[in-house]
Amino acid sequence: MINNELSGRILAAVDTQFDEQLNATAELVACPSLRAGEEAAQDLIEQRLRALDLEVDRWTLASPDLEKHPGYGPPTVDYNVMTNVVGTYRPAQERGNSLILNGHIDVVPEGPRAQWSRSPWDAEVRDGWMYGRGAGDMKAGLIANLFAFDAISKAGLELTGRVHLQSVVEEECTGNGSLAALLRGYVADAVIIPEPEDDALVRANVGVLWFTARVTGNPTHPREMANGFNAIDAAYDVVAALRELEESWNRDKGNHRYFEDLEHPINFNIGCIQGGDWPSSVPAWCEVRVRVATYPGTTADEAWGEIVRRVEQASQGAPFDVELTPDGFYADGYVLEPGSDAEALLEQTHEATFASPLTSFTTPGYLDGRVFVNYGNIPTLVYGPVSENIHAFDERVSVESIRKCTKSIALFLASWCGVSERR
């Protein structure tokens, strides 16, 4: 790691700009970036990348190569109007390691606003926390990447390694944004993704599949229910079959490294359900949207095949039909193998900032780290601030944790890429 004198200058630069960093985060939170509505927020990111004198690349996701990739998840939105933004720094002479600083701009829906204590787009700071949809997941981390990078310059230094600062879409639903960036040629010696991970490093995470199960029945008038078949009732049978598969996979956790001690690592979420056309008609259809987790080492194709077989068994001989359609994540999980130089350096920069050892953990959630690890063979450090209630009401992120994570990332940048005195 760089020496104490240089470290002190960089840490001081983060502190000097920290109020501005919080303001930038609040501005981004106040710009809703729900799926297929991210462009205004990407405009803000592009402006900041240009202000840092970076080479800016902005492109739409629509691509035949992306669609053919095994890590691609089928979307339900128009990729011709959705963009990624990448800012690239290239030193005059590239002597140090290269680095990708990645983050996603998209956020999940806010839900009923009446159940928030105030507007989800307000970005209020109260009692050491910043509130708002996306504050933790992951606009604080996205802005931290920019300010960690800028701290090097503000400290009177310049990096000697190439850096790509990425703001991607689609992390919350397919992972296709980061995959598109990789396919565009953005590779490096390491990746940092400051997701809200409680000041810790993610060792492994699950794969995820999204799909819709459409059940069709036989409509009749309710007075003749015995002559029809209720598709909504039948959907419960499909869900029951999926629950049996979920428990079967959880019983197998002891055979999957890093997942043995998790209480319930595999979760099947019934996220949406709708069906029928009229209260006084036996419903002819019901659609259930499902999110399924899988272990690393189980491919999406293998998991999908088992899901299809289990549902077919449940519907065999029944008076209803079920059609399964993938419509989002089709992603394998991954393991960050210990022992990389990047992880060893992060341990040092974390301890220098937090005065405590870096810990790692396994998460049953999805992360874009799988793109860089599985398809780029790049050590990927998913590591970011303490947050609460992500994907829930009153989402919030710890202000002091943002500060410390920004410092750790800035020290990592300087040490990994190398620095020289700015001319």
SULBEL-V521718 format. One record per helix or strand of 2 or more residues. SS is the DSSP state (~ for helix, > for strand). FROM is the first residue (numbers start at 1). TO is the last residue. If there is no record, write none. Layout:
ss = (SS,SS)
from = (FROM,FROM)
to = (TO,TO)
This chain:
ss = (~,~,~,>,~,~,>,>,~,>,>,~,>,>,~,>,>,>,~,~,~,>,>,~,>,>,~,>,~,>,>,>,~,>)
from = (4,18,39,55,64,79,83,99,113,125,129,135,157,163,176,191,201,207,222,231,253,268,285,300,321,334,341,360,369,380,387,396,399,419)
to = (16,29,51,60,68,81,89,104,115,126,131,154,159,168,183,193,205,216,227,251,255,275,294,315,331,335,354,363,376,383,388,398,417,421)
